[in-house]
Amino acid sequence: MYSQGLIGADGRSTETPEFLEAFQRRIDAEEKIEPNDPMPEGYRRTLVRQIGQHAHSEIVGMLPEGNWISRAPSLKRKAALLAKVQDEGGHGLYLYSAAETLGVSREEMTEELHSGKAKYSSIFNYPTLSWADIGVIGWLVDGAAIMNQIPLCRCSFGPYARAMIRVCKEESFHQRQGYEIVMTLARGTPEQKEMAQDALNRWWWPSLMMFGPHDADSQHSDQSMKWKIKRFTNDQLRQQFIDATVPQAEYLGLTVPDPDLAWNPEKNAGKGGYDHGPIDWDEFWRVVKGHGPMARDRIRDRRRAWDKGAWVREAARAHAAKRAARARPIAAE
């Protein structure tokens, strides 16, 4: 998941202490919570917000890559990118379906996205300026997403956890696909390697921002971790991502654009890890609040797609109603 899904979540609950204690005992025992189980209203609200924003991120994330399908440099690249974009649409479907089990409709979630009330990952409000961006998005953005998503396979809410198992398998393929694109460019002509370095320069810091604010500034992480919606803090996941990704960049012969990046053997309880420079949180919040370079374009394009697809939804409903009407006489027999 993109941890920004927790921004604006509301974990407040008005249930009795006895109810909350009994619910927490189930969580602590690693029981899965199912849609019809009793749950605190704050737990339900937090899940609706997080799963909905996760779904929005998958759907909006189709836009910057979909724009490059026709411009990919070969038929093989076109087919692979088309398959990836299709996967992301499927991820959105799984997640919207999981959210619907909590009593919220897909139409309601879509309206919140189109109105700007619901957030999605701010990473998708940056432009894709070259083919190398598509590779770096797969390598860094999907790589960061995997760091977030693997722990969600153990989320306490059953439908979300089960949906994430398939999502993680496909995201792993997307990350490898992106890394292979960047590797091909890095081993190509000097101009191609320069293109890969330029893309890394522009996407590195937004990728680190994907994990959300520092733990001290993340208002809802403690409650989400207590309910085992989240398993790791924002900073823990960010550190794991940096430690895994920097050696990959070194293998490619690319330079991570952080002059303060340095190996610290004392980090991670003596196992070692990378120290990194300061993140521009002013930019983070500016983009989260809808002022990213492509924010208006993304929402405009999503609204247009929703409106143009109205006839498909109407046809699907009519077909479902027709099948149901045909099935009724058979059931009566």
C-alpha positions as CSV (number, residue, x, y, z in Angstrom):
1,M,0.0,0.0,0.0
2,Y,0.9,3.6,-0.3
3,S,1.2,4.8,3.3
4,Q,-0.4,8.1,2.4
5,G,-3.7,6.1,2.5
6,L,-3.6,6.7,6.3
7,I,-3.5,10.5,5.9
8,G,-6.8,11.8,7.2
9,A,-7.9,8.4,8.6
10,D,-10.0,8.5,11.8
11,G,-9.4,5.8,14.4
12,R,-11.8,7.3,17.1
13,S,-14.3,4.8,18.5
14,T,-17.2,5.3,20.9
15,E,-17.8,1.6,21.8
16,T,-17.6,0.4,25.4
17,P,-14.2,-0.4,26.9
18,E,-15.3,-4.0,27.2
19,F,-16.1,-4.3,23.5
20,L,-12.8,-2.7,22.5
21,E,-10.9,-5.0,24.9
22,A,-12.6,-8.1,23.4
23,F,-11.9,-6.9,19.9
24,Q,-8.2,-6.2,20.7
25,R,-7.9,-9.7,22.1
26,R,-8.9,-11.1,18.7
27,I,-6.4,-8.8,17.0
28,D,-3.6,-9.9,19.4
29,A,-4.5,-13.5,18.8
30,E,-3.9,-12.9,15.0
31,E,-7.6,-13.7,14.2
32,K,-8.8,-12.4,10.9
33,I,-11.7,-9.9,11.1
34,E,-14.4,-10.6,8.5
35,P,-17.0,-8.2,7.1
36,N,-19.9,-9.5,9.3
37,D,-17.8,-9.6,12.5
38,P,-18.4,-6.9,15.1
39,M,-15.7,-4.2,14.9
40,P,-15.1,-0.7,16.3
41,E,-16.4,2.0,14.0
42,G,-13.0,3.6,14.0
43,Y,-11.5,0.4,12.7
44,R,-14.1,0.3,9.9
45,R,-13.6,4.0,9.0
46,T,-9.8,3.6,8.9
47,L,-10.0,0.6,6.6
48,V,-12.5,2.2,4.3
49,R,-10.3,5.2,4.0
50,Q,-7.1,3.2,3.5
51,I,-8.5,0.6,1.1
52,G,-10.3,3.2,-0.9
53,Q,-7.3,5.4,-1.3
54,H,-5.2,2.3,-2.2
55,A,-7.7,1.5,-4.9
56,H,-7.7,5.1,-6.2
57,S,-3.9,4.9,-6.3
58,E,-4.0,1.8,-8.5
59,I,-6.5,3.4,-10.9
60,V,-4.8,6.8,-11.1
61,G,-1.5,5.0,-11.4
62,M,-2.6,3.6,-14.8
63,L,-2.6,7.1,-16.3
64,P,1.1,8.0,-16.5
65,E,2.1,4.6,-17.8
66,G,-0.9,4.2,-20.1
67,N,0.3,7.4,-21.8
68,W,3.4,5.6,-22.9
69,I,1.9,2.4,-24.3
70,S,1.8,3.7,-27.9
71,R,5.3,5.3,-27.6
72,A,7.1,2.3,-26.1
73,P,10.2,1.5,-28.2
74,S,9.3,-2.0,-29.4
75,L,6.3,-4.3,-29.7
76,K,7.6,-6.4,-26.8
77,R,7.7,-3.3,-24.6
78,K,4.2,-2.2,-25.7
79,A,2.8,-5.6,-24.8
80,A,4.5,-5.8,-21.5
81,L,3.4,-2.2,-20.5
82,L,-0.1,-2.9,-21.6
83,A,-0.2,-6.0,-19.4
84,K,1.1,-4.0,-16.5
85,V,-1.5,-1.3,-16.9
86,Q,-4.2,-4.0,-17.1
87,D,-2.9,-5.5,-13.9
88,E,-3.2,-2.2,-12.1
89,G,-6.9,-1.9,-13.2
90,G,-7.4,-5.4,-11.7
91,H,-5.8,-4.3,-8.4
92,G,-8.2,-1.4,-8.2
93,L,-11.1,-3.9,-8.8
94,Y,-9.9,-6.2,-6.0
95,L,-9.5,-3.3,-3.6
96,Y,-12.8,-1.6,-4.4
97,S,-14.5,-5.0,-3.8
98,A,-12.7,-5.4,-0.5
99,A,-13.9,-1.9,0.6
100,E,-17.5,-2.7,-0.5
101,T,-17.6,-5.5,2.1
102,L,-17.4,-2.7,4.7
103,G,-20.6,-1.1,3.5
104,V,-19.3,1.6,1.2
105,S,-20.3,1.6,-2.5
106,R,-17.8,1.9,-5.4
107,E,-19.8,4.9,-6.7
108,E,-19.4,6.7,-3.4
109,M,-15.6,6.1,-3.4
110,T,-15.4,7.2,-7.0
111,E,-17.3,10.4,-6.3
112,E,-14.9,11.2,-3.4
113,L,-12.0,10.7,-5.8
114,H,-13.4,12.9,-8.5
115,S,-14.4,15.7,-6.0
116,G,-10.9,15.7,-4.4
117,K,-12.2,14.5,-1.0
118,A,-10.3,11.2,-1.3
119,K,-6.6,11.1,-1.7
120,Y,-4.4,8.9,-3.8
121,S,-0.6,8.5,-3.8
122,S,1.0,11.8,-4.6
123,I,3.7,10.0,-6.6
124,F,1.3,9.9,-9.6
125,N,1.1,13.7,-9.7
126,Y,4.5,13.8,-11.3
127,P,5.0,13.8,-15.1
128,T,6.6,11.0,-17.1
129,L,9.0,12.9,-19.4
130,S,10.9,10.0,-21.0
131,W,10.8,6.2,-21.6
132,A,13.3,5.9,-18.8
133,D,10.6,7.2,-16.4
134,I,8.5,4.1,-17.1
135,G,11.4,1.9,-16.1
136,V,12.2,3.9,-12.9
137,I,8.5,3.9,-11.9
138,G,8.5,0.1,-12.1
139,W,11.8,-0.1,-10.2
140,L,11.3,2.5,-7.6
141,V,7.6,3.2,-7.3
142,D,6.5,-0.4,-7.5
143,G,9.4,-1.4,-5.4
144,A,8.3,1.1,-2.7
145,A,4.7,-0.2,-3.1
146,I,5.9,-3.8,-2.5
147,M,7.6,-2.8,0.7
148,N,4.3,-1.4,1.9
149,Q,2.1,-4.2,0.5
150,I,3.9,-7.4,1.7
151,P,3.0,-6.7,5.3
152,L,-0.6,-6.0,4.3
153,C,-0.9,-9.7,3.4
154,R,-1.0,-10.1,7.2
155,C,-3.5,-7.3,7.7
156,S,-6.0,-8.1,10.4
157,F,-9.0,-7.5,8.0
158,G,-9.4,-10.7,6.0
159,P,-10.7,-9.4,2.6
160,Y,-7.9,-6.8,2.4
161,A,-5.2,-9.4,3.3
162,R,-6.4,-11.9,0.8
163,A,-6.6,-9.3,-2.0
164,M,-3.0,-8.3,-1.3
165,I,-1.6,-11.8,-1.9
166,R,-2.3,-11.6,-5.6
167,V,-1.5,-7.9,-5.8
168,C,1.9,-8.5,-4.3
169,K,2.7,-11.3,-6.8
170,E,1.9,-9.0,-9.7
171,E,3.7,-6.0,-8.3
172,S,6.8,-8.1,-7.9
173,F,6.7,-8.8,-11.6
174,H,6.1,-5.1,-12.3
175,Q,9.2,-4.2,-10.2
176,R,11.4,-6.6,-12.1
177,Q,10.0,-5.4,-15.4
178,G,10.9,-1.8,-14.5
179,Y,14.4,-2.7,-13.3
180,E,15.1,-4.6,-16.6
181,I,14.1,-1.5,-18.6
182,V,16.5,0.7,-16.5
183,M,19.3,-2.0,-16.8
184,T,18.9,-2.0,-20.6
185,L,19.2,1.8,-20.7
186,A,22.1,1.9,-18.2
187,R,24.1,-0.6,-20.3
188,G,23.2,1.1,-23.6
189,T,24.6,4.2,-25.2
190,P,25.9,7.2,-23.1
191,E,22.7,9.0,-24.0
192,Q,20.6,6.2,-22.8
193,K,22.4,5.9,-19.5
194,E,22.1,9.6,-19.1
195,M,18.3,9.3,-19.6
196,A,18.2,6.6,-16.9
197,Q,20.2,8.8,-14.5
198,D,17.9,11.8,-15.2
199,A,14.8,9.7,-14.4
200,L,16.4,8.4,-11.2
201,N,17.3,12.0,-10.2
202,R,13.6,13.1,-10.6
203,W,11.9,10.0,-9.0
204,W,14.2,9.2,-6.0
205,W,12.8,11.7,-3.5
206,P,9.1,11.3,-4.5
207,S,9.6,7.6,-4.1
208,L,10.9,8.1,-0.5
209,M,7.9,10.3,0.2
210,M,5.5,7.5,-0.8
211,F,6.0,5.9,2.7
212,G,4.3,8.9,4.3
213,P,5.4,11.4,7.0
214,H,8.1,10.6,9.6
215,D,6.7,8.5,12.4
216,A,6.6,11.5,14.8
217,D,4.3,13.3,12.4
218,S,2.1,10.4,11.5
219,Q,-1.0,10.8,13.6
220,H,-2.7,7.5,13.0
221,S,0.1,5.0,12.7
222,D,0.0,3.9,16.4
223,Q,-3.6,3.0,16.3
224,S,-3.4,1.3,12.9
225,M,-0.4,-0.8,14.2
226,K,-2.3,-1.7,17.4
227,W,-5.2,-3.0,15.2
228,K,-2.6,-4.7,12.9
229,I,-3.8,-2.9,9.9
230,K,-0.2,-1.8,9.5
231,R,2.7,-3.9,10.7
232,F,5.6,-1.5,10.3
233,T,6.0,2.3,10.7
234,N,6.6,4.6,7.8
235,D,10.2,5.2,8.7
236,Q,10.9,1.5,9.1
237,L,9.6,0.7,5.6
238,R,11.4,3.7,4.1
239,Q,14.7,2.5,5.6
240,Q,14.1,-1.0,4.3
241,F,13.5,0.4,0.8
242,I,16.6,2.5,0.9
243,D,18.8,-0.3,2.1
244,A,17.5,-2.6,-0.7
245,T,17.5,-0.1,-3.5
246,V,20.9,1.6,-3.2
247,P,22.9,-1.5,-4.0
248,Q,20.7,-2.0,-7.0
249,A,21.6,1.5,-8.3
250,E,25.2,0.8,-7.7
251,Y,25.0,-2.4,-9.7
252,L,23.5,-0.4,-12.6
253,G,26.3,2.1,-12.4
254,L,23.8,4.9,-11.5
255,T,24.1,7.5,-8.7
256,V,21.5,8.0,-6.1
257,P,20.8,11.8,-6.0
258,D,21.5,12.2,-2.3
259,P,24.9,13.7,-1.3
260,D,24.3,12.8,2.3
261,L,23.7,9.1,1.6
262,A,26.2,7.1,3.6
263,W,26.6,3.5,5.0
264,N,26.1,3.4,8.8
265,P,27.3,0.1,10.3
266,E,25.6,0.9,13.6
267,K,22.1,1.3,12.0
268,N,19.4,-1.4,12.3
269,A,20.6,-2.7,15.6
270,G,24.2,-3.1,14.4
271,K,23.2,-4.8,11.1
272,G,24.0,-1.7,9.2
273,G,22.0,0.6,6.9
274,Y,22.1,3.8,5.0
275,D,21.7,7.3,6.4
276,H,20.0,9.7,4.0
277,G,19.6,13.4,3.6
278,P,16.5,15.4,4.6
279,I,13.3,14.9,2.7
280,D,11.5,18.0,1.4
281,W,8.3,17.7,3.4
282,D,7.0,21.0,2.2
283,E,6.9,19.5,-1.3
284,F,5.3,16.3,0.0
285,W,2.4,18.2,1.6
286,R,2.0,20.5,-1.3
287,V,1.6,17.5,-3.7
288,V,-0.6,15.6,-1.3
289,K,-3.0,18.6,-1.1
290,G,-3.4,18.5,-4.9
291,H,-0.8,21.0,-6.1
292,G,1.5,18.5,-7.9
293,P,2.5,19.2,-11.5
294,M,-0.1,16.7,-12.9
295,A,-2.8,16.8,-10.2
296,R,-5.4,18.5,-12.3
297,D,-4.7,16.4,-15.3
298,R,-5.0,13.2,-13.4
299,I,-8.4,14.0,-11.9
300,R,-9.6,15.5,-15.2
301,D,-8.7,12.3,-17.0
302,R,-10.3,10.1,-14.4
303,R,-13.6,12.0,-14.6
304,R,-13.5,11.8,-18.4
305,A,-12.9,8.1,-18.3
306,W,-15.8,7.6,-15.8
307,D,-18.2,9.6,-17.9
308,K,-17.2,7.9,-21.2
309,G,-17.6,4.5,-19.5
310,A,-21.1,5.1,-18.2
311,W,-22.7,3.1,-21.1
312,V,-20.5,0.1,-20.2
313,R,-21.7,0.1,-16.6
314,E,-25.3,0.5,-17.7
315,A,-25.0,-2.4,-20.2
316,A,-23.4,-4.6,-17.5
317,R,-26.3,-3.8,-15.1
318,A,-28.9,-4.5,-17.8
319,H,-27.2,-7.8,-18.7
320,A,-27.0,-8.9,-15.0
321,A,-30.7,-8.0,-14.5
322,K,-31.6,-10.0,-17.7
323,R,-29.7,-13.1,-16.4
324,A,-31.3,-12.8,-13.0
325,A,-34.8,-12.6,-14.6
326,R,-34.0,-15.8,-16.6
327,A,-32.8,-17.6,-13.6
328,R,-35.9,-16.9,-11.5
329,P,-38.3,-19.3,-13.3
330,I,-35.6,-22.0,-13.3
331,A,-35.2,-21.6,-9.5
332,A,-39.0,-21.7,-9.0
333,E,-39.2,-25.1,-10.7
